[in-house]
């Protein structure tokens, strides 16, 4: 795969950079960025290009607009924050490929940066129709002389700014995507053992493929988060009003049987924190997994489970973690996630490879006060990471290899 160096001299050239700037915004204001980790992760590639004299055109998405402009998904606050972090003004186009975009790009000088409005404001970006997507890619490509893929969080999507533009311009992989791929290869090609995978989050169905594939590579599989209740139910436990995917019970039973056959240790909680309602101030208590009241919902793993999980992670040489252990946004249900994060920092300090698999996991460690540097790698793309570990071909990577 080509890297930035392979693009040659970019001074004076217009370089279209597909970044992942899909940051969380405060729900009250709708404009305040609550975690700028993805913007920070995009800085090295952008800085390298501007230092080389390129005219950098950043394209990205925010949220899930329906292929048309929607003010609540504008990238304006993101462009402003990018400028603050770069320490230089960043121009902002109020459309994707229209008059504003063309003018902003035309006005760029060597070493300057512009951000185009939310790329998903154009229906062609996410269209399943190759012709429609290709027509939009033609318009994007017309703005630039070269293309750099640096949005790892979207490389599993066959979209215009991820896949089609790379077919139309000299292209390269940005530093962020290169680093992500390098780390994920370490997880899939002869990982140092013991290799422990920690999975959380709400739904088993979101992780079916990766669980199946990890049965062939991981030594231990630790299950927490909302998905744990489907596992407990599959074992015959009462789970009260906890999140449950009843249609996945047979599949989960099959996974447990396969794990036993392959010698993969599946570690499930022995206790949970269950509450009367999904609220921080709801009455809550710790219950053994066989004693969850019928009228309570589990919102975190319990203290004995946290100790168990910690003991099963502590001797690992490779750890991949995707998904919080509970509703970490509410302090009464954050202890399980905090315990996992803490032991990962200790594995890192001991020379092991720890990978925090993006999305809610990355947001959790930052919210709970852990520094990014305390982990081996914090991925910017949870979904892309999972699909890579699942063994799927990622369109945004495969097109760069062609």
N, C-alpha and C positions, 0 to 999 in steps of 0.2 A: 504493500500500500504506500502511496505517496505521502510524504510529509511536507511541512511548510518549506523546508529547504529545497524540495524538488520543484517548487514553483519558480525558482530562480530569482532574478532581480524584480521585485514588485514595486520599486519606486515609481510613483506616478500612476500605477495601475489601480483600477477599481476592483476591490476584492469583496465579494459577497460572502459574509460569514453567517452560517446558520448556527445560532446559539440557542441554548435552552434558558430562557429568562422567565419561565413560568413560576413566579414566586407567589407565596401566600400573601394575601392582603387582609388588613383588619376588617372584620365583618361590619363594624359600625361605620367607619369612614369610607371604606371601599377604595381608598387611595393610599393608605399607609402600609408600607411593606413590613411584614412582621418577621421575615427571615430572608436576608439577602444573600444566603449561601450560594445560590446558583449564579447570581450576578458576579460574586467574587470569583467563582470557579471559572468564569468566562474571561477574566481579565488577562491571564498570561498570553493567550493566543492573540487577543486584540492588541495588547501592548507590543507583542513581538512584531506584528504587522505594521503598526503605526511607527515603531522605531525604525523599520526598514523603509519607511516612506510611502507605504500603501495608503490608498484612500478607502477606508473601511466602511462597508455598508452592512450593518447588523440586521438580520431578520430573525424574528422569534414569534412565539405565540403566548397568549395568556388566557387561561380558562378555556371554556368551550363555547365560543360564540357560534351561531348557526350559519356561518358563511356570509354574514353581512355585518356592517359596522354596528357596534353596541358600546355605548360610552362606558359602561361598567367594566369593560375588558380592555380599555385603552392601555397602550404601553407607555403613555406619557410619564407616569411616575417612575417607571423602570428606567426610561432614558435619562431622567433627571438623576436618579441614584447612580447609574452607570457613570455619568459625568462627574459626580462627586467622588466616586472611587478612583476614576482615572485622573482626577485633578485637572480636567480640561473640559471646555464646553462640548456637549454632544448635540448635534443637530437632530431634529425630530421631524419626520415626514408624517403628515396627517392622513395619508393613504398608503396603500401597499405598492401599487405600480402605476398610480395615476399622476396627475400634474405635479402634486406636491413632492412625490417621491423622485420624479425626474428632475425637478428643480433643485431639490436638496442634494442629490447626487452630483449634479452639474456644478454646484457651488463648492464642493469639497476640494480642499487643497491637500497636498501631500501630507500624510501623517494625521489627518483629521478623521473623525468618526461620525457616522450618522446612524440613527435607528429608524427603520420604517415601522409604520403602524402595524398592529397585530396581523400577522400573516393569515390568520384564519378568518379575517374579515372578508376574504375572497373565497368563494365557494370552490374555486379550482384547486386550492391547497389540499383539501382532504377528499376531493372527489374520487369515487371508485372508477369513474370513466377515464380511461387512459388519455383520450383525446382532450377532454376538458382540463385534466390535470396538466397535460403537456402544453396546452395553449397558455396556461398561466405560467408554467415554467419558462416558456419562450419570453414572456414579458419580464420575468425576473432576470433571466440571463442577459437580456438586452441592457440591463443596468450595469453590468459588470464585465470584467476581463478575465476573472478567475473566481473559483469557488472553494471555500473551506468549510468542511463539515466539523462543527465543534459542539453540537447539541446532543450529547449522548442520550438524554432523556427521550429523544424522539427517533433514534436510529432504528427502532423496531417498527416504525410506521412507513408505509410506502406513500409518501406525500411529496408534493411538488418541490418544496424547498429542501427536502431531505434526500430524495431519490432522483427525481427527473432533472433538476438543474445540474446535477453532477454529470449527466450524460451530454450536457450542452456546453460545458466550459472546462478548461483545464482545472483539475481539482486536486485537493489534498485533504488529509486528515489533520484536524487541529490537535493541539497538545492535550486538551482535555479528553477527547475521544480516544486518542492513542494511549493515554494513561489508563483509562477505564478498561480498554480491551486487554492491555498488558496484565492488569490485576485479575481480570476475569479468567484469562488463560491460566493463571497460576492456580485458580480454583478448580479448573477442569482438567488440566494436564499435569498428572503426577503431583497432587498437592501434598505438602508436608503433613504428616500425621502425628497424633490424632486430628482428624478433620471433623469439625463440629458445625452443624447448620442449625441456626435458631430461627424458627418461623413463627410470626405472630400476625397481627392484623385481624380483620373481622371475618373473612370468608375463606373456607377451605377451597371453594370452587375457583377462587382466583389463583390458587397455587397447585392445582391438580397435576399439571404437567411437570412442574419443577420437583414436586415431591416424588413422582414416579422416577424421574431421571436421577435424582439424588440417591435413590436406593442403590445405584450402581457405583457411587463415588464416596458418599459420606460414611463416617464411622458411627456418628451419633446424630440423631434428629430430635431436636427439642421443640416442643409445641406449646405455644402460649397464645395470648390474645383471644379475641372472640371465637376464633376457629377451634380452640381447644374443646369447646362444649360439644361440638359434633363428634370429636374423638371420644369424649367421655360418654356421650349417649350411645355411641357404637359399642362401648364396653358394658352397657347396661345401667349406667348411672343416671339418677335424676338430675336434671339441669335447671329446674325451675323455669323462670321466664327468660333465661339467658338466650343469647343469639344462637340459633340452631338452623342448620341446613339439613332438614330431614331427608331430602332427596339424595344426599351424599353419603348416607350412613353405610350403605353396602360397599361403596367405593372405599371409604375409610377402613372398613373391616378388611377389605382386600389388601390395602396398604399395610396394615398391621401384620397380616399373615405373610406378605411378601418380605417385610422387614425381618420377621422371625426366620424365614427361610435363608435370607442372605446374610444374616448375622449383623444387621444394622440395629443398633440400640435406639429405640424410640422412647424418649423421656417425656412423660406427661405430668402435669401438676398433681400434687397430693392434697392441696387445699386451695381455696379461692376466697377472695373478698367479694361478698354478695350483698347487694343493697335492695331496698324496697322500691327504688326508682332510679332512673338514669339522671342523677343529679349529685353534685358535690356535697350538698347538705342532707342528702337522704340518709336514713338510718342504715347502717351497714355493719357487718361483722365478718369474722373469718370462720369458714366451715370446711370440714373435710370434704373431699370430692364425692363421698357417698352420703353426705348429710345436707346437701343444698336444699333449703326449703322450697316448696312448690311455688311460693309467691315472691321469690327473690331472684334477682338477676346477677350473674357474676360479672364483675367489672375490672378485676385484676387477679393475678395469681396471688396466693397467700404467702406469708413469711416462710413457712417450711418449704414451699415450692421454690421460692427465691433462693433459699439456701441449697436446695437440691440442684437447681439449674446452675448455680455458681460453681458447685463442686464438679459438675459434669463439663464445665467449660474451662475451668482453671488449668488443666493439664494440656489443653489443645495447643497445637502448633499452627493450625489454620482454622479460622472461624468466619463464617458468613452469616450475617444477621439481617433479616428483613421482616419488619413488622413489630410494633410495640407489644408488650406483654399485657397491657391493660389500657384503660382510658387515661393516659398519662396527662392529658390536658387538665384533669381534675386532680388536685393534690392527694385526696384520699386513695386514689387508684393509680398512683405513679410509682409506688415503691418497687413493683416487679420490674418495670422498665429500667428504673434507676439501678437496680441490682445487676441486671444484665450488662448495662453500659459500663458500670464500674469494673466488673470482672474482665470485660474486653480491654479496658485500659491497662489492666495488670498483665494480660496476655501480651499486649503490644509492648509494654515495658520489658517483658521477658524475651523479646525477640521474635514472637509469633506474628503471623500475618492476620490482621483483623480487618474485615470489610463490612462496613455498615451500608446496607443495600438501598440507600436512597429513600425518597418519599417520606412517609411518616416517621420512619426510623431516624433519618437525618434530622428532621425537625425536632424529634424527641430529645436527642442527645444535646442539641443546642439549648432547647428550652430548659432542660434539667441542669444546665450549667457546665457541660463538658466541652472542652476545647476540641476543635477538629483535629489538632495535632496529637491528641491522646489516642487516636485510632490509626491503624495502618492506612486506611483509605475510606473516605465517605463518598459513596457513589451519588451522582446527580440524577440517576435514572433508575428508579425502583422497578418499573415495568420492563425496561430494556435489560436490566441485570437478570431478572427472573427468566425472561425468554432466552437469554444467552445460556444460562445454567440449565434451561430446559432442553437445550440442544437445537433450538430453532435457528434458522437463517435470518439474520437481521438485514432488511433491505438497505438501510442506510450504511451498513458496513460492506455488504456484498458488492454494492455498486462502486465502491472505492477500490475494490480488489480487481475489478474487471479491466 
